[in-house]
Amino acid sequence: MQLTELNAISPIDGRYRSKTHELAPFFSEEALIRYRVRVEIEYFIALCNVPLPQLSTFDKSTFGDLRTIYEAFSSEDALAIKEIEKTTNHDVKAVEYFIKQKFDTLGLSDYKEFIHFGLTSQDINNTSIPLSLKEAVSEVYIPYLTQLIEKLAELASEWTDIPMLARTHGQPASPTRLGKEIQVFITRVEEQLAVLKTIPYAAKFGGATGNYNAHHVAYPETDWKAFGTHFVEEMLGLSHSFPTTQIEHYDHMAALFDALKRINTILIDLDRDIWTYISMDYFKQKIKEGEVGSSAMPHKVNPIDFENSEGNLGIANAIFEHLSAKLPLSRLQRDLTDSTVLRNIGVPFGHTIIGFLSTLKGLHKLLLNKDKFAEDLENNWAVVAEAIQTILRREAYPNPYEALKGLTRTNEKINRQSIAKFIDTLEVSDAIKSELKNITPSNYTGL
């Protein structure tokens, strides 16, 4: 059966494929194979640059040809490696044999035993995966998150002077401004993004159990720790974890997933707030020609984009949670539970990108309903009581809180007239009364 959007099991590769296809070059099986080939080639080049005695005659002008093996890597190459794997029953060994075949084609057979020299498969996996993760975050994740931040910033600026009734515990509270409330989410996301950018992309590289045993026994005079650090950090652009067991300890990767989860949680909070504002009629939504909001109720325009985002970000967080909790755990020098889990890294990224795009789509459809904002403020004059009693405190008026409490906790309607009538009963100067009467729900919005 040919895989299509209709028969894929996961919606990431099915219904939402158009939104997640940019992640395929980083998290697909073909991508993992290509990254492994890249690391193996760069490792061989690094050995030539030592140089090991047996590689001192290697023609360095052919480095470009070697790098072409992974730079021009094709789906046909990936299939060739999978065919080799049918015999080896080992995915990394299949990559080694594939590269050896390429060496034969290039006339480099004399040097091919230094491919994968002294390494274990985790030296390749634990460099390939963080490298793919780093580049996916840089090339896909951050650009999409930046788009979302920029849209929020645009709306925060556009709505900076829109007064709105705040609600704490769901109850009317001191007024605020819509732009400021959007800015809260921008600042939260930007602060967590800054934290995310400080997290190292760590890689294990040190032989079978992390001690360079095979390297050291073959070439005891070489400083293999320095070599490994240079290779991982200078040639691959990662952070070298040392000492380790046979595998990377994944502590930094867990921190990364936790940071991604926190950003998603902030956006879920945003989705829920915007959803609620839509339900309160603070926002209308642009209607697309031919679109149906409900199969039964023709009048409905549902906030489906924010619901879709919340659902996908929730799934992403559940998987990020498992990844960050499971990966740092490994029995003794290693077990294989990390291997199958690592193959799923692209899944939460897929759901995260779907969530970002859904939130963006929803934000673009919002239409401000200024009349509803004004109506809610006008219907909640009781919220200026805080302002009045604070000024009375300033003026050393006796028991101001209690006076306002008596006014605002009656069952009578509190409005401009009742507030003004109350102010007239206060034993303060006319100037203070004028100051108090100038306070309205619409202008009592703070800084």
Residue pairs with C-beta under 8 A, 6 or more apart in sequence:
1 7
3 13
4 14
5 13
5 14
5 15
5 17
6 14
7 14
8 14
8 17
10 347
10 350
12 20
12 346
12 347
12 350
12 351
12 354
13 20
16 350
16 354
19 353
19 354
19 357
20 350
20 353
20 354
22 140
22 353
23 136
23 140
23 346
23 349
23 350
23 353
24 30
24 31
25 31
26 132
26 133
26 135
26 136
26 139
26 140
26 346
27 132
27 136
27 345
27 346
27 349
27 350
28 346
29 78
30 75
30 78
31 132
32 128
32 129
32 132
32 343
33 73
33 77
33 78
33 81
33 82
33 91
33 95
34 70
34 73
34 77
34 78
35 128
35 129
35 131
35 132
36 91
36 92
36 95
36 124
36 125
36 128
37 69
37 70
37 73
37 77
37 81
37 95
37 98
37 99
38 70
38 128
38 131
39 124
39 127
39 128
39 131
39 236
40 95
40 96
40 99
40 115
40 116
40 124
41 66
41 67
41 69
41 70
41 99
42 67
42 231
42 235
42 236
43 116
43 117
43 119
43 231
44 66
44 99
44 111
44 114
44 115
44 117
45 63
45 66
45 67
45 235
46 227
46 230
46 231
46 235
47 55
47 114
47 117
48 55
48 58
48 60
48 63
50 222
50 227
51 58
52 114
52 219
52 222
54 111
54 114
55 111
55 114
58 108
58 111
62 106
62 108
65 106
66 106
69 99
69 102
77 98
80 98
81 94
81 95
81 98
82 94
84 94
84 97
84 98
85 91
85 93
85 94
88 94
88 97
90 121
91 121
92 116
92 121
92 124
92 125
93 121
95 124
96 115
96 116
99 112
99 115
100 112
100 115
103 109
103 111
103 112
103 115
104 112
116 124
117 215
118 207
118 212
118 214
118 215
118 218
119 207
119 214
120 207
120 208
120 246
122 204
122 246
122 247
122 248
122 334
123 204
123 205
123 206
123 207
125 339
125 342
126 203
126 204
126 205
126 247
126 248
127 203
127 204
127 205
127 232
127 236
127 238
129 342
129 345
130 201
130 202
130 203
130 238
130 248
130 253
131 201
131 203
131 236
131 237
131 238
133 201
133 253
133 256
133 345
134 201
134 237
134 238
136 346
136 349
137 196
137 256
140 349
140 353
141 260
141 349
141 352
141 353
142 193
144 353
144 356
144 357
145 189
145 193
145 263
145 356
147 356
147 360
148 189
148 267
148 356
148 359
148 360
148 363
149 186
149 189
149 190
149 193
151 360
151 363
151 364
152 182
152 185
152 186
152 189
152 270
152 363
153 186
155 179
155 182
155 363
155 366
156 179
156 180
156 182
156 183
156 186
157 179
158 179
159 177
159 178
159 179
159 182
159 368
160 177
160 179
160 180
161 177
161 179
162 177
162 178
162 179
162 368
162 370
162 373
163 175
163 176
163 177
163 178
163 373
163 377
163 441
163 442
163 443
163 445
164 175
164 176
164 177
164 178
164 181
164 282
164 373
164 376
164 377
165 172
165 173
165 175
165 373
165 376
165 377
165 380
165 383
165 441
166 172
166 173
166 174
166 175
166 176
167 173
172 376
172 380
172 382
172 383
173 383
174 383
174 386
174 444
174 446
175 377
175 383
175 441
175 442
175 444
175 445
176 445
176 446
177 445
178 368
178 373
181 273
185 266
185 267
185 269
185 270
188 266
189 263
189 266
189 267
192 259
192 262
192 263
192 266
193 263
195 259
196 256
196 259
196 260
196 263
199 252
199 255
199 256
199 259
200 238
200 239
200 252
201 238
201 239
201 252
201 253
201 256
202 238
202 239
202 240
202 241
202 248
202 250
202 251
202 252
202 253
203 232
203 236
203 238
203 239
203 240
203 241
203 248
204 210
204 241
204 244
204 246
204 247
204 248
204 249
205 228
205 231
205 232
205 240
206 212
206 224
206 225
206 228
206 242
206 243
206 244
207 213
207 214
207 215
208 214
208 246
209 245
209 246
209 333
210 242
210 243
210 244
210 245
210 246
210 333
211 243
212 224
212 225
212 228
215 222
215 224
215 227
216 222
216 224
225 242
228 240
228 242
229 240
229 242
232 238
232 239
232 240
233 239
233 240
239 252
241 248
241 249
241 252
245 330
245 332
245 333
245 334
246 333
246 334
247 330
247 334
247 338
249 328
249 330
250 327
250 328
250 338
251 328
253 323
253 324
253 327
254 323
254 324
254 325
254 327
254 328
255 324
257 320
257 321
257 323
257 324
257 348
258 320
258 324
260 316
260 320
260 348
260 352
261 316
261 317
261 320
261 321
261 324
264 313
264 316
264 317
264 320
264 352
264 355
265 313
265 317
267 309
267 313
267 355
267 356
267 359
268 309
268 310
268 313
268 314
268 317
270 359
271 306
271 307
271 309
271 310
271 313
271 359
271 362
272 306
272 310
274 283
274 303
274 306
274 362
274 363
274 366
275 303
275 306
275 307
275 310
277 283
278 285
278 303
278 306
278 366
279 303
280 372
280 376
281 369
281 372
282 368
282 369
282 372
282 373
283 366
283 367
283 368
283 369
284 301
284 366
284 367
284 369
285 301
285 303
285 362
285 365
285 366
285 367
286 364
286 365
286 366
286 367
287 301
293 299
293 300
293 301
293 302
293 304
294 300
294 302
303 362
305 358
305 359
305 361
305 362
305 365
306 358
306 359
306 362
308 354
308 355
308 358
309 354
309 355
309 356
309 358
309 359
309 362
310 355
312 351
312 352
312 354
312 355
312 358
313 351
313 352
313 355
315 348
315 351
316 347
316 348
316 349
316 350
316 351
316 352
316 355
317 348
319 344
319 347
319 348
319 351
320 348
322 341
323 341
323 344
323 345
323 348
326 337
326 338
326 341
327 338
327 341
327 342
329 337
330 337
330 338
374 442
377 440
377 441
377 442
378 415
378 441
380 414
380 441
381 414
381 415
381 416
381 418
381 419
381 440
381 441
382 408
382 414
383 441
383 444
384 419
384 439
384 440
384 441
384 444
385 404
385 407
385 408
386 404
387 436
387 439
387 444
388 400
388 404
388 419
388 423
388 436
388 439
389 400
389 401
389 403
389 404
390 400
391 432
391 435
391 436
392 400
392 403
392 426
392 428
393 400
393 401
395 428
395 432
397 403
397 426
397 427
397 428
403 426
407 414
407 418
407 422
408 414
412 418
416 440
419 437
420 437
423 433
423 436
423 437
424 433
426 432
426 433
426 436
428 436
